[in-house]
């Protein structure tokens, strides 16, 4: 374990990238949650600093991000420097871009103790190049140095992690931007970076976590001891509730780990580059939740798939066993979700709508539990593949009728409209939605109107995450971490959506 990976606290900087409300309510709410407020003047304009101080008593930071550095300011240097000089009279810190603001005039009005020097590299970069940039920036004294790079995949962002580990500096933060860089923003404080940035409100920049998510999903600003990493990997992991549930359980059990979202378009490349790089950094990645479209592809990367994963040809969780990887499918936890509602699938005439990796795993688990399972899918190709793998009957969606079924499982990502008609479904039937959303889905709404028993995606999530946690860590997830945690996310996401309208 690195000597600087110890219990500590990060400084949280809230970034204001949208104009605040006239009454400043959101700024007052931030006062007890964050240490500093960064005003992105290129996005919100030059706000009255006296008004800001009436609503936010913490440190005020002024930033005028140029288009060359990923911002929106496109004026000339004369106009830019005039705004920076004016900000220096009222703000506690002023962000100076090392490529254009280090003139003698600007440095004279912004003393070193109030300078934040920044540089954004608009492309992935190697460690040597980043080290050289930091060395050049450090020639100008400042309170904090901020370096960011672009990344299109999680594995392209490893250079900033290597930089922080090699530099071991308490005045430097480095991270990658965009969805692929989210994990580096969150991890940076554990690697010695003194600050972590979070968007104010609902947030608008992809990959830039909000203040609320930093706190609720990752436990920031507190920095618990850290020995290893876990995470979720896919092309859209940012909407997953898994980070909050896993990290909540780690904190409750005292597990020195952090669960992060990894965005990539190439699982094999991710596996080949990021895993050994994190091993070299003494931060091994010990387990992963696998999401679409990688559930089938991960099977070729692991040495020990479970019988259930092999049966349905897909896995959604992988974990290390010594020097190799094992994998399983926890979509089978649907049986536990049903049991929590007093439903034994044995003997139920069951339709599983959706023959992707999740649908196949669900169908296999229900058949093993004694249900009479029928596979239903829109496309023939995927439906017939599931039929061959599972030896279960397949019915094309266009020909399917719910008449006589007592258990209907929806396992497709369609949540904005009814995936099929419920007309003819038995009055004592149960409808289960596999995907969770921040509001009641049309399927669950329609089933409730018909008086049918329902199990929503959040209830399935609680059972599934608990099983994934056990596979990855060998420990039992506290029930409150899964059930209460899922409920808190559902309520938060719903209120977030309402506030953003």
N, C-alpha and C positions, 0 to 999 in steps of 0.2 A: 504494500500500500504506500502511495506517495505521502510524504510528510505533510503536504499542504491539503490533503483530502481529509480534513478533520471537521468536527462540528464548528459551525461559524454562522455568520449572517451576511447576506448580500444586501447591498443598497439597491432599492427598487426605484427606477426612474419611470414615471408614467409619461407617455408620449402623446401629446395633444395634436392630432392630425386632422381633426374636424372642428369647426367653430363651436365654442361652448354655448350652452343655453344662456339666455339673457340673465337668468337669476343665479348662474354659477353653481347650481345644486350639485352637479357631478364633481366639481372641483372641491367643494366642501366635503363631499363623501370620501374623496381620495385622501384627505388630510390625515386620517388615522391609518391608512393602508400603505402609503408610499413615502419615500424620503424626499423625492424631488419631482418637479414637473418640467418636462421639456416641451417648449412651445415651438412647433414646426412652422415658423413664420412663412416659409415658402408655400404652405398649404392653408394656413388660417389667417395670414396677414399679421401686421404688427399690432397686437393687442395692447391695451392700456396696462402697463405693469402694475400701476397702483390698484386698478380694479382686480387684477389677478391676486395681489397680495391680500386683498380683503377677503378672498375666498379660499386661498391656499397659502398657509403660513410657512411651508417648507422651502427648500432650495428651488429657485427659478433658473431654468437654463434656456438660452435663446439659440435656435438653430435655423439657418437659412440655407437649406440644402440645395445645391445647384443641380442642374440637369446632368452635368458631367459626373456628378457623384450620386446619381439616382434620385434626385429631388425634382422640384418644379421651378426653381428660380432660374430665369434665363436672361436676366439683365446684364448690363456691362459691369466691370469691376468698380467703376466710380460710384455707381448707384448702390452696388452691393456693400462696399466698404463704408459708405455713409450710413447705411442701416446698421451695420455691425458696430460702428462707433456710437450710434445713438443707443443701441441695446446695452453697450458696456456701461452706460451711466445708470442703468436701472436693474439689470439682471445680475444674479450671483455668479453665473458662469456663462460664457459665450463659446459656442462651437466654432472653431476656425478650421477651414479645410486646408490641409497642409500643402495642397497643390496650387492655391491661389490667394490665400489670405495672410501669409506670413510677411507682410510688409512692415517696415520700421514704424510707420504711422499706426497701424493696427496694433502691433505688439506694445507700443507705448501706452495705449489706452486700455489694453487688456493685460493686466499683470499675470505672471505665470500661475499664481495660485487660483486664478479665475479662468484660465484657458482650458478648453477641451479640444485637443487636436484630433482631426478625423481624416480618414482616407478610405474611399470605397474603390475596390478593384473590380471592374466590371466583367470579370471572367474568373474561372477557376485558376488557382495559382499553386505552385509548389512551395514547400517550406522555405527553401533558400531565398526565393523571391520575396516572400512575405517578411522574412527576417531582415532582409535588406531595407524594405520599406519602413519597418519599425525602427531600425537603426537611424535612418534618415530623419524620421519624425522626431526621434528622441534628441536630435541635435538642438531642437527648440524646447526649452523647459515648459512643462505644462502639468496640470493636476491630473489629467487623464488622457490616455491615447486610445482611440477607437478605430479599429481596422475591420472592414467587412469585405467579403467577396461574393460574387454571384456563384450559384451552384444549381445545376439542373437535376442532380441526383444526390442522395445522401452520401454516397461514396466519394463524390467530388468535393465534399466539405471537410474531409479529414485533415487537410492541411492546417486549418485554423485551430483544430484541437491539438495537433502536434506543435503548433507555434506556442500556444499557451503553456503546454507542458514543458517545452524547452526553455521558454523565457523565464518562467517562475517569477513574474513581476506583478506587484499589487497595484500598478498604475496603468495596466493594459487590459483591454477587453477585445476579443476578436470573435467573429461569428460569420456564418454564411446567411445570405438573405433568401427569400422565397420559401416555398414549401419544403424544398430539399434541405434548407438550412435551419429549420425550426429546432431540430435536436441540438444543434450547436449553440443556439441562443440560450437554451435552457441549461445545458451542461456547463457553459462557460464559468459561472460562479464557483462551481466545484473544482475548477482547474486554476483558481486563483484570480479570476477576473473580479474586480471589486463591485461591479454593477450588473444589473439585469434590466432590460427594457421591456415594458409592456404597454400595449395600446390602451388608451382611455375609451371606455364605452364598449360598444359591440365590435369595434375594430373593422378595418376595411382592407388592410394589406395582407395578402395570402402569406401564410407562414410566420406572421408576426403575432405572437400570443397576446391576449389582453391581460390586463392586470389581474382580473378575476381568475383567468385560467392559470396564471402563474401561481396564484395562491391555492386554488382549490385542486388543481390537477397535480401540482409538483411540490406543494408545501413551502414554497418560497414566501418570505425571504430567508427562512431558517434553512441551514445547510447541514443535514444529518450526515454522519459518516458514510462514505461511499466506497464499496469494494468492487462492484460489478454492475453491468447494465443488462436490462431486458428491454423489449420493445415490441412495436407492431410495425410490420413492413407491408407496403402495398403502394398503389398508385393514388389512393385517396385516404390515407390514415388520419388526416386532420379532424375528421368528423367522428372519430371513434371515441367511445366513452372509456375504453380500456385504461388509458393512462391514469385517469382519476381513481378508478377502482383499485388497480394494482398498487399505485403509489400510496393510496390511503392504507391499504393492508400492510405494506412495508413499514409505514410509520407506526401502525398499531402493534406490530410484532417486533419492531426493532431490527428489521432486516436491512443491512447496509447496501441498498440497491436503489436504482432509479430506472423507471420505465419510460421510454421515449418513443416518439413517432418517427419512423424512417420512411421517406418518400423516394421511390425509385421506379424506373421503368424497365429495369433489367435485373431480375433476381439473381441470376448467375453472376453478373458483374458485381453486384452488391456483396454477394457471398465471397467472391474471390478477392475483393479489394478491402472492404470495410472490416470484415472479421479479423484477418491477421493484423491489420493496422491497429485495431483496438486492443488486441492481445499485446502488441508491441508497446502500447501506451499504458499497459498494466491496468486496463479497464475492460476486461473481457465481456463480450456479449454472450450471455449464458442462456437466453431463451427468447423466442419470438412468437408472437401471434401472427399468423399468415392470413392475409385477406386477398380477395379477388384482385387480380387474375392469377395469383401465384399458388393457389391451393394445390393444383395438379403438378405444377412445375417443381415445387419443393420436394416432391417424392424422389426425384433423381439426385438430390443433393444430400440426402440423409442416408445413414447406414442402417438404421433400425426403425422402419415404419411399423406401426402397430398392425395387428390383424384387421382392425376396423378400418384403418386408413388404406391398407392394401386392398381391402374388399371393395371400397367405393372409389379407389383410385385418386384420393386427395387427402390432404391434411391441413389443419388450420392452426396447429401449434407444434413448435419444434424446440428442442432443448438439448443441451450438451450432456453427454455421458462420457466422462473422462475426455478423450481426444476426438470423439466422434459425436454425431448428432442422431437423436431419435425424433420421431414425429408421431402424431396421433390426430384424430379428429374429435373435437369436443362438441361438434354439432349433435352428437349422440346424447348430450345432456338434456335434450328435449324431454326425455323420459322423466328426468328429475323435475323439470319444470311442470310437467303434467301431474306428477305425484304430489307436488306442493299444492295443487288444487284438488287433490283427492281423486284424480283420474288415473285409472289403470288402463293402458292402451290394449291390453290383452282382449281379443275377441272383437275389437272395434273394426268396423269396415271403414278404412282410412284412405283418404286421397291426399297425396303429397304433390302440391302444385309447384313445379319448378324442379328440373333435373340437373341443375348445376352441382358443384361440389357439395354445397350445404344441403341441398335437397336429397342428394344420394345418401349422404351420411345420416340424415334424419330418417329416410325410408328404411335404411338398413337397421338402424337402432329400433325402430318401431316394429319391424318384422321380427327381429330377435326377441322383442318383448311380447310377441304373440298377436300383434295386430294383423289384420288382413289388408295388405297395403297395395294400392294401385298408384302407379306413377303417371303424372299428368304434366304435359309440357307443350308449349306452343310449337317448337320446332321438332320435326321428326328425327333429325340427326342426333341431337342431344338426348332425346327421349329413348331412342333405340340403343344408344350407348349405355344408358342407365339400365335398360332392360337386360342387356347382355351381362353387365357387371354384377347386377344384383339378383338376376333370375326372378324378377317381379314383373307383373303385367304392366304394359304401357298403353295409355289412352291419349291420343292427341287432344289438346285443349278444345279444338273446334268440335269434337265429338263427345266431349265429357258432359255428363249430367250428374249433379250432386244428389239425385234422388237415392235414398237408402243409405247414404253415408252418415256415420255418427261422429267422425273425427275428420276435420279438414285442416291441413297444414299448408300455409302459404309460404313458400321458400324462394320467391323471386324478389328482386329489388324494387318492384313496382309498388309505390306507396301513395301516388297522387290520384289514383282512381281505382275502382273495383277491378280486380284481376279476373273475376268471373262472377256469374250470377249465383246467388245462394238459393234461388227458388227450387223447392223440392227437398232441401236439406232437412233431415230429421229434426223434430222440435227439441229433442234431447241432445242434439249434437253440440260438440265443442269446436270452436274455430280458434286456431292459433296462428298468430302473425310472427314470423321469424325476425323480421327487420324492425329495429326500434327507430322511432321518430319523436320529435318534440311535441307533436300533437297526435290525437287519435286518428288512425288511418281510416280511409273510407271503408275498408273491409271490416275492421273492428266496430266501427260506427254502425254499419248495416247489420252486422250480426247482433249487436246489442239491441237495436230497434226490433229485431225479430225475436228477442227474448232468449237468444242462445248464450251458452256459456262461452266466455272468451278468455284467452291468455295472450297478452300483448308482448311485443318484442322486448320491452324492458324486463319483464319477468323471466323471459328466456335468457336474456343477457346475464342476469344475476347468477343463474345456474351455470351458464357456459363459462363465464369468467372465473368462477370459483374452481371449476375443473381445470382450466388452463393454468391458474395460479399453482394448483397442486402439482401438475405435471412439471412446470418450470422449476419450482423451488423445493418440492417435496414436503411443503407445509400446507396446513389447512387454512384457508382464508377465513377470517372471522366473519360470521354471517352478517354482521352489521356493515362490514366493509362492502360486501356485494349488494345486499338488499337495500340498505339505507343509502349507500352510495349511488346506486342506480336511480333511486327515487329523487335524490338531490339533483342529479344531472338532468333528469327529465323536467323537473320543476324549473331549474335554472335555464335550460335551453328554451323552454316555453316562454318564460318571462323575457329572455333576451330577444326572442323573435317579436314579441309584442312591443317591446320598447323600440325596436328598430323600424317599426312601421311608420 
